[in-house]
């Protein structure tokens, strides 16, 4: 049995090996992802984003337990900051989800951003595909918590939750361009703290200024994840949003956008691989960088020169 067959059969050891191949950008990863791709498209993909300290990991753990009580298999991708020394994930969300780690119906993987902007690891979409093909019913994608840059998550998930907490300046955080637009559901976590109702009011006021949501008005759900309070209400909001996506055609649009972004990302990477070491030697490329650095050339003309030399643009 090949690795792709082991993954679609639900073997965790094979899945863990495949995730490692994808993270290392191993040559075997591309063929593997191509093999399992026809088995994707069945999982519900949910994003959890928001500022650091909002309790995202605790919320993810509570939501995962809720889904497990429903008999659903849950995959969790926890994207962490990158260690400057090892290049690995430094927060270790699996430690905070220790009681889930031994559950055979849950697969948890911490991934380092490795400098990739937008709060996500470069391989996140590929790992979502692996979990989807492995038969997980729900995939939870917890982003790194870098604030405004986290808008990339909307290109990966079907439903995105923005997690806020009272008393941590989230009224300022919520105002940032991008954060309000990407929230399909707003969660005021740690709602047993003073100021929770004030945070709900502020988010409601800010949403009135945002037009990108169209016919969907994002609900605001109060939770206390550490006590499993509000999780059923959150699940109900997620289900309602998914129903809206399916009925309005927005689900197809989001899936199409995800495909478009992935293809364009692959094109950019493959083009650069074709340029450096192919159409242009590494030495010539470094020389071009030096010319731009020393002001003997500029970035726009340098890019045009590379493009012309690569695809013979007249």
Secondary structure as GFF3:
##gff-version 3
##sequence-region A 1 314
A	DSSP	alpha_helix	3	8	.	.	.	ID=ss1
A	DSSP	alpha_helix	12	23	.	.	.	ID=ss2
A	DSSP	alpha_helix	27	36	.	.	.	ID=ss3
A	DSSP	three_ten_helix	37	39	.	.	.	ID=ss4
A	DSSP	beta_strand	44	50	.	.	.	ID=ss5
A	DSSP	alpha_helix	56	69	.	.	.	ID=ss6
A	DSSP	beta_strand	74	80	.	.	.	ID=ss7
A	DSSP	alpha_helix	93	96	.	.	.	ID=ss8
A	DSSP	alpha_helix	98	101	.	.	.	ID=ss9
A	DSSP	beta_strand	106	112	.	.	.	ID=ss10
A	DSSP	alpha_helix	124	133	.	.	.	ID=ss11
A	DSSP	beta_strand	138	142	.	.	.	ID=ss12
A	DSSP	three_ten_helix	147	155	.	.	.	ID=ss13
A	DSSP	beta_strand	159	165	.	.	.	ID=ss14
A	DSSP	alpha_helix	170	175	.	.	.	ID=ss15
A	DSSP	alpha_helix	179	182	.	.	.	ID=ss16
A	DSSP	beta_strand	185	189	.	.	.	ID=ss17
A	DSSP	alpha_helix	196	207	.	.	.	ID=ss18
A	DSSP	beta_strand	219	222	.	.	.	ID=ss19
A	DSSP	three_ten_helix	225	227	.	.	.	ID=ss20
A	DSSP	alpha_helix	231	248	.	.	.	ID=ss21
A	DSSP	alpha_helix	250	275	.	.	.	ID=ss22
A	DSSP	alpha_helix	282	293	.	.	.	ID=ss23
A	DSSP	alpha_helix	299	311	.	.	.	ID=ss24
###
